[in-house]
């Protein structure tokens, strides 16, 4: 009996971390990408590249690619409220919609920058997600209003996205210094006079 309990404690961490983070250090971790709209719903190229998930878009494969992992096993019913994604966008996509795999409901959306020269980090509220083990769909569109439905993105060969990681979170990560108590020093505050301002 004690042996069985010991084995349970040994495998429990692996069960807990089955829902990510997905860091793409050695593989694509099972993520794929197909277009979701248009007459041709063909695949786009997904590879692991230097610690990133690289998604290269292909002309003629329909509109609005979905980067997805059906078996992501994100426990949306208990402890996942946000998804953090760090990426470098080298495409005209400016809007991401995250939803439980295979649905168009309870999604969270975010505007992203285009033609990035550095990686950007985005945090998406997914508190509306339900299901004990849901997959993840990341719909790629164009938009100018975060709360809108977005406009179609027509894939262009040569455009791509590099995703450094996708990380489910229970809570938002706050900055390390967010309270200033001035107990021992000025904590970097300085006097600014009207002349120098």
C-alpha positions in Angstrom: 0.0 0.0 0.0 2.8 2.4 0.9 4.5 1.7 -2.4 1.3 2.6 -4.3 1.1 5.9 -2.4 4.7 6.6 -3.1 4.2 6.1 -6.8 1.1 8.3 -6.8 3.2 11.2 -5.3 5.9 10.6 -7.9 3.5 10.9 -10.9 1.2 13.6 -9.4 3.5 16.5 -10.5 3.4 15.2 -14.1 -0.4 15.1 -14.1 -0.5 18.6 -12.7 1.8 20.1 -15.4 0.1 18.3 -18.3 -1.7 21.6 -19.0 1.5 23.6 -19.8 3.4 25.7 -19.9 4.2 25.0 -23.5 7.7 26.3 -24.1 8.7 24.6 -27.4 12.3 24.0 -26.4 12.6 20.6 -28.1 9.4 20.1 -30.1 6.1 21.7 -31.4 4.4 20.0 -28.4 1.6 18.8 -30.7 0.5 22.3 -31.9 -0.8 22.5 -35.5 -2.2 25.3 -37.7 -5.0 25.3 -40.3 -7.1 28.1 -41.8 -10.6 28.3 -40.5 -12.4 30.3 -43.2 -12.6 30.4 -46.9 -12.9 27.8 -49.6 -9.6 26.1 -49.0 -8.9 25.1 -45.4 -5.3 23.9 -45.8 -2.5 23.6 -43.3 0.2 26.1 -42.6 3.8 25.1 -41.7 4.5 24.5 -37.9 8.0 23.8 -36.8 10.2 24.0 -33.7 12.9 26.6 -34.3 15.5 27.7 -31.8 13.2 27.2 -28.8 10.1 28.7 -30.5 7.0 27.4 -32.2 7.4 28.9 -35.7 4.1 29.2 -37.7 4.8 30.0 -41.3 1.7 31.1 -43.2 1.0 29.8 -46.8 -0.9 31.7 -49.5 -4.0 30.0 -50.8 -4.9 28.1 -47.7 -8.0 30.0 -46.7 -8.3 32.8 -44.1 -7.9 33.2 -40.4 -5.4 30.5 -39.3 -6.0 28.7 -36.0 -3.0 27.6 -34.0 -4.3 24.8 -31.9 -3.7 21.9 -29.6 -6.8 19.8 -29.0 -5.3 17.8 -26.1 -3.8 20.8 -24.2 -5.8 19.5 -21.1 -6.2 23.0 -19.6 -8.3 22.6 -16.5 -10.6 25.5 -17.0 -13.0 24.6 -14.3 -10.6 24.9 -11.4 -7.4 27.0 -11.5 -6.8 28.6 -14.9 -8.0 32.2 -15.3 -5.4 33.7 -17.7 -3.2 32.6 -20.5 0.1 34.3 -21.0 1.6 34.1 -24.5 5.0 35.5 -25.5 5.6 35.9 -29.2 7.3 37.8 -32.0 4.8 38.7 -34.8 6.3 39.0 -38.3 2.9 39.1 -40.0 -0.1 41.4 -40.6 -2.1 39.6 -37.9 -3.1 42.1 -35.2 -5.7 40.3 -33.2 -5.7 36.9 -31.4 -8.8 35.1 -30.1 -8.2 32.3 -27.6 -11.0 29.8 -27.2 -11.5 26.2 -25.8 -10.6 23.9 -28.7 -13.4 23.3 -31.2 -15.7 26.1 -29.9 -16.4 29.7 -30.7 -17.7 30.5 -27.2 -16.2 31.9 -24.1 -13.2 33.3 -25.9 -10.7 35.9 -24.8 -9.1 38.3 -27.2 -6.2 40.6 -27.5 -4.7 43.1 -29.9 -1.1 42.4 -30.8 1.6 44.5 -32.5 2.8 43.7 -36.0 6.3 43.7 -37.5 7.9 43.0 -34.1 11.6 43.5 -33.6 11.4 42.0 -30.1 9.3 39.5 -28.4 6.0 40.8 -26.8 4.1 39.3 -23.9 0.3 39.3 -23.7 -2.0 38.1 -21.0 -5.6 37.0 -22.0 -8.4 36.6 -19.5 -10.0 33.2 -20.0 -12.1 33.1 -16.8 -15.2 32.3 -19.0 -13.7 29.0 -20.2 -15.4 25.8 -18.9 -14.4 22.2 -18.9 -12.0 20.1 -16.8 -9.6 19.4 -19.7 -10.0 21.7 -22.6 -7.8 22.2 -25.6 -6.7 25.6 -27.0 -7.5 27.4 -30.2 -5.7 30.6 -31.1 -7.5 32.3 -34.0 -5.4 34.7 -36.0 -7.2 37.8 -37.5 -6.8 41.5 -38.2 -8.6 44.1 -36.1 -8.4 47.7 -34.9 -10.9 47.2 -31.9 -10.1 44.7 -29.2 -13.8 44.0 -28.4 -14.8 43.5 -32.1 -15.0 40.3 -34.0 -12.0 41.1 -36.2 -11.4 41.2 -39.9 -10.2 38.3 -42.0 -6.5 37.8 -42.3 -5.5 36.3 -45.6 -2.3 34.4 -45.1 0.8 35.6 -47.1 3.7 33.3 -47.8 6.8 34.8 -46.0 4.8 36.0 -43.0 5.1 34.1 -39.8 4.8 34.1 -36.0 7.4 32.9 -33.4 5.8 31.8 -30.1 8.3 31.5 -27.3 5.7 30.1 -24.8 2.1 29.6 -23.9 1.5 29.6 -20.2 -1.8 28.9 -18.3 -2.0 31.0 -15.1 -4.1 30.9 -12.0 -3.4 34.6 -11.3 -1.9 37.6 -13.0 1.8 38.0 -12.4 2.4 41.4 -10.9 5.6 43.5 -11.0 8.2 42.7 -8.3 8.1 46.3 -7.0 4.5 47.6 -6.7 4.6 49.1 -3.2 6.9 51.9 -2.1 7.2 52.3 1.6 10.4 54.4 1.9 11.5 52.7 5.1 15.2 52.9 4.3 15.7 55.1 1.3 13.9 57.1 -1.5 13.5 53.9 -3.6 14.6 55.7 -6.8 12.3 58.7 -6.5 13.9 62.1 -7.2 12.8 65.8 -7.0 11.7 67.2 -10.3 11.6 71.0 -10.5 9.5 73.0 -13.0 12.6 74.2 -14.8 13.9 70.7 -15.4 10.5 69.4 -16.4 
